[in-house]
Amino acid sequence: MSTTDTPLDRATRSGDQGNGAIHVSASRSTGTTTQLWTLLWALYTTQFIGASFLQTGLTGILRSGGAELSTLSALQLLGLAWPLKFLWAPVLDRWSPRSRSGHHRAWVILLQSLMILSLLALALVGDPVRGLWTIIVLAGAFVLFSATQDVAADALSVRGLSVTQHDRGAGVQVGASYIGTVIGGGLALLVYDLWGWRAAVLLLVLCTAAAMLPVLRYREPAREDSAAPGPGLRSMFGVLGVPGARIWALVAVPLVSFGSAAVWSLVTPALVDLGWSLARIGLVTSVVASVPALAAAVLGGSLCRRWGRAPTMVLGAATQLLGGLALLGVISGALPIDSGVGATSAVAGTCLVLAGYTVTTTGIYAVNLNLARPHHAGADFTLLTSISMLAGTVGAWAGLFIAAMAGYSVAAVVALAVAVAGILVCRSHQRRWAQ
């Protein structure tokens, strides 16, 4: 993709000037260092170490312990902290607990510490099934801390990366999440099978604590006081005034997120019901599938630069649809899971769904980085991603709810249809606004 300015880039800067903000170019040039890239890899990885375990691993553990699908669907609603974090994101842009340590870096240090403490508290619970409500409360606290940490991490990305680095930055954001998924959803489940709940959670604690090293080493560029955004709805929702932002944020991306999350929510409980062990499910969904997904994130950033974001997102959607059809054959019973063809389809379908969604998400995040105004970095990027996360959270609930009412097959078909509709709108949007 051309590295020249697009209308979205110019509109982003125009929106900043219109709000009286002064663009601090030094914040992007001096912040874009090896330390920044290392920091971003570490932060986005640790966010998903705990989140993946709570969403995928805990779902499998509770299902194997006899939890109903309705209970698992309600558990997905803990993720509402992520799409709702735009409500308090402007606070992180405007105020810092210790500005001398770096405005957003100070937030990261505080929130990363709280994430570690909440995981340690989870390790004190002996039996996650018997202590379900305690697990839910502590998991909710972790999700709240990690969601808020994401606001600060996104702000560091927007302020530290230049326009020409947005595609690569999006690849890092998405790719790091799959490293976290391998650890939190795959390795942690393996540890759980071998040594139990406490050992699995302590693994999460150690990995999350290790990410503090690049945080402590990084020095955030100073920000002028005049760059601080003002309070009010204009600061919170101002990014939607950028040309093309509303159809992108309110229609295109939510459809993609809803359908994709609905498809993915079916995988773990369906495989449990078909007789797979938790260790095998964790290996496939969080390790085997994450390897091509990580490669897809890096490839997605490269394809966005070469082909453009619209063709890249269409390629991702086609890959995801192919994977969904492969999974549909298994969960519908057309391909018995205990046969070689059925098992292969389950593994291949899982890999293709995750890899396809990764390519699509890389393009989505690159557009979000372009739309976010530098001095409203945390609030803008957070709002754009929060809307899609809200759709994804509702989609995960809807996928399991439809499965409980009408079966996995019907739920999968509905989810895939919604995701395809979303990609068509994304393609139309980029054809108009990205040139």
N, C-alpha and C positions, 0 to 999 in steps of 0.2 A: 504494500500500500504506500502511496506517496506520503512523504514526510512533510509536505507543505501544509499550511494551515487550511482547515476546512471551515465551512460556515459555522459549525458547532464550536470550533476553537475560538473563532473571532467573537461569536455571540457570548461565549463564556467570559472572555475578558471584558466585553462591553458591559455585561451584567455586573461585574465587579466594579468597574468604574462608575456605573450608574448608582451603585450603593455607597459611593464615597470611599471605597477601599483602595489602598495603594498596593500595587503588585510588587512584592519583594522578590525580585528575581534571584537574589543571592540565596534565598531559602531553597530554591530548586537546584541551583548549580553546586553550592557547597554541600548540600545534603545528599546529593547523588554520589555516594561513595560505596566502596566495598562494604563498609560497616553498615550502611543503610540497607543494601541488598541482604546482607546476613541477618540484620534485624527483622526485616520483613518476612524472610523465610521462617525465622524462629517464631515470630508472633502468630502468623497465620497457621503454622503447624500446630502449635500448642492449643490454639482455640479449638481445633478439631480433634485433638487427642481425647480430651474429656467429652466433648460433644458427641463424637462418634460412638464412644463406649456407652454413653447414656442413651443414645437414640437407637443404635443397632445392637450392641452387646446386651444392654439391660433388657431390651425388648425380647431378645432370644432367651435370656435367663428366666424372665418372668413367664414367658409362654411355656417353657419347658417345665416350670413349676405349677402350671395349671391356670395361669391368668387368662381371663376372657379377652377376646378381640376388642370388645367395647372398652375394657380397662386400658388396653394398649393404645387404643385410639385416643383416649383421654390423656394418656401420658404424653402424647405428641404435642398437646397444647402447652406444655412447659416451654416449648420453643417460641411462644408468643413474645417472650422478652426480646428476641432478636428483631422481629419486624416492628415492635413498638419502641425500640431504642431511639428512634428519631425524636421522641418526645423530650428526652433529656440530652440529646446530642448537642444542642446549642450551648448548654451549660459547660460542656467540656471545651468548646471553642472559646468561650468567653472567660472562664475562670480556671485556674490551675491550683492544685493543692500545694505546689512548691515550684513556682515559675523559674527560680534560679536553677533548678535541675533540668530545665527544658519544659516548655508549656505542656505539650502532649506526652512527652517522655515521663513526666512526673505522674501523670494519670496511669500510664502503662505499669510503672513500678508498683503503684498502690494496688491496682486491679489484679495484676499477675500474682501478687502476694495473697490477695483474698481468694483467688482461684486455688492456690496451693492449700490454704487453710480449709477451704470447703471440701476438697478432696480428702484431706487428712481426717476430717470429721466423718466422711463416708466410710473410711476404712475402719472406724470404730463400730460400725453396724455389723453384727455377726451374720445374720441371715437376711438377705435382701427381700425374700418373699414374705417372711414373717414381719419384718420391719418396713413394710411397703410405704407407709405414710411418712416415716422418718426419711426414707430414701427419697421420696418425692420432694419433701421440704428442702433437703440438702442439695438435691439435684437442681431444684429451682433456683437456689442461691448461686450455685456454680454457673448456671446458664445466664443469670442476671449479670454476674461479674464478667463472664467471658464476652457477653454481648456488648457491655459497656467498654471493655478493653478494645473491642473491634472498632469502636468509634475513634478512639485515639490512634489505633494502628492505621485506619483508613486516612485519617488526617495527615499522618506522617507520610503516607504514600502520595496523597494529592499535592502536598507542599514540597515534597522532596523529589518527585519525578517530573521531568520535562515532558512536553506534549509528545515528543518523538519516542518517549520511553513508556507510553501508556500501554501499548500492546504487550511489551515484555512484562510490565508491572502486573497486568491482568493475568498473564501466565503464571507469575509467581504466586499471586493471591489464590488462584484456583489450584495450581499444582501443589502448593504447600498443604492445602487442605487434605490431599490424598495421602501425603506422608503421615499426617495426623490420623487419617482413617486407617492406614495399615497398622499403626501402633495401637490406637484406641479401640478399633473394631475387630482387628485380627489377632495381633499379638496378645492383647489383654484377654481376649476370650480363650486363647490357648493357655495362658497362665491360669485363668479361672478354672479350666478343666483339670489342670494338673495340681494346682495348689490352693484353689479356692478364691473366695471373694476378696479377702483382705490383700492377698498377694497381688491380685489384678489391679486393685485400686492404688496400692503403693507404687506399682509400675507407672501409673498415670502421674502420681505425685512427683516421682523422680524426673520424669521427662519434662513436666511442666516447670519444675524448679531449674532444670538445666537451661531453659530459655532465658532465664534472668541474666545470664552471662553477657550475651550481646546487647541486652537492654542497658546494663550498667556501663558497658564500654562505649555506647553510642552517645554522641554529643549533638543534640538538636540545634539547628541554626536559630539564632535569636529572632524574635518576631517583634515588630514595632507595635506599640500600644494602639496606634491608629488603625492597625489591621484587625483589631478585635471587632467581631460583628455586634450589631446592636440587638437588643432583646425584641421579642414579639414574633408574630406570625410571619412577617416579611422575611425575617432571618431563617425561620424554620422551613418555610415553603417557597422561598425565593427562587430556588433552582427550577421550579416548574414554570417559571416565566421565560426561561431560555427557549428559543424557537425549537419546536419539535419535541420538547421534553415531556409534555403531558401525554401525548398519544403513546410515547415510548414507555413512560413510567406507569401509566394507569391502565393501559390496554395490552400492549405487545408483550412486555416482560412478565406481567402477572399470569397471562395465559400459559406461557411456556413453563413457568415455575409451578403453577397449579398442576398441570398435566404430568410433568416430570416427577414431582414429589409424590403424586398419587401412584404412579407406576412403581417407584422405588419402595414405597411403604409396604407394598404387597410381597416383596421378595422374601424377606426373612420369615414372616409367619407362614407363608405358603410352603416354603421349604421345610419348616418345622413340621407342618401338618402332613407333608409328603414323606416324612420319616428320616430326614437328614439330621445328623447330630449337630450340636452347637459348634463344636470344633470345626466340622466340615463347612458349615455355613459361614462361620467367621473367616475361615481360610479363603473361601470363594469370594464373598462379598467385600471383605475388607483388605485382603492381601492380593489374591490373584487378580481381581477386577481393578484394584487400585494401581497396579503396575501399568497397564495400558492407559488408564485414566491420567496418571501423572505424565506419561509421554504425550498424551493428547493435549494436556494443558500447555506444554512447551510448544508442541506443534501448532496448537491453535493460535498462540501469539505470533508465530512466524507466518502462518497463513493469513492472518489478519493484515499483516504488513504487505504481503505479496499479492493476495487476491482481493482484499477488501473484506470488511466485516460481514456484509450480507451473504456472499457466497460461502464464507466459512461457517456461518450459523446454519445455513441450509444443509451443508455437508454434515454438520453435527446432528441435525434433526433426522436426516435420512439414516444415519448410523443408529441413532436411538430407536427409531421406528423398527428397523431390522431386528435389533435386540429384543424389543418388546414383542414382536411376532414370534421369535424363538422361545421366549418365556411363556407366551400364551399357549403354545403347543404343549408345554409341560404341565402348566397349572390347570389346563382344561382336561387333561387326561389323555389327549390324543397321542402323546409320546410318554410312555411309562417311565417314571423317574429311575426305576431300578434297571432299565435297559441302557446299553451303551449310548444309543442315540439320544435318549431322554436326558441322561446325565450330561452329555456333551452340549446339548441344546441349553440346558440350565446354566452351565458355566459360560458358554459363548454368549447367551442372551444377557446375562448379568454384566459381562465385560463390555458388550456393545452398548447397552443402555447407559452405563456409567461413562464410558469414553465419549459417546455421542453428546451426552449432556455437558460434559466437560468442555468440549470444543465450542458448543453453543454458549456456555457461560463465560468463556474467555472473551468472546466477542461482545457479550453483554457488559462485562465489567470494563472493557476498554472504552465503550461508549459512555459508561457512567463516569469514568475518570475524565473524559473530555467535557462532560456536562458540569462537573463540580467546579465551583468557583474557589480559587486558592484560599481566600480569607474566610470562607465559610466551609472549609474543607471537610471537617467532621460532620457537620450538619447536612451538607448537600449530598455527599456520597452515602451517608447513612440513610437519608430519606429514600434515595433511589433504590438502595439494596433492601431497605426495610419493607418497602411496598412489595417487592418480589418475594421476600421471605415470608411476609404475611400470607401471600397467595400460596406459597409452598407449604406453610404450616397447615393452612386450611385444606390444601390438596392432600397432604398426608393423612389428615383426619378423614377426609371424604373418601379416599381410596379404601381405607380399612372399613369405614362405615358401609360403603356400597358392597364391599366384599362380604360383610356380615349379613346384609340384607338380600343380596342377589347372587353372591358367589364371586370368586376371584376372576373368572373369565370376563364377566360383565364389567367389573371394576377396571380391568386392564384395557378393555376396548374403549371405554369412556375416557380414561386417562390419556391414552395415546391420541385420541381424536382432538382433545383439548390442546395438547402439546403441539400437534401439527398446525392447528389453527393459529396458535401464538407465533410460530415461526413464520407463517405467511405474512402476518402483520409486521413482524420485525423486518422481514425482507422489504416490504413496501415502504416502511419508514426509512430504512437506510438508503434505498434508491432515491428518495426525495431529499433527505437531509444530509447525507454523508458526502455528496459531491460538491 
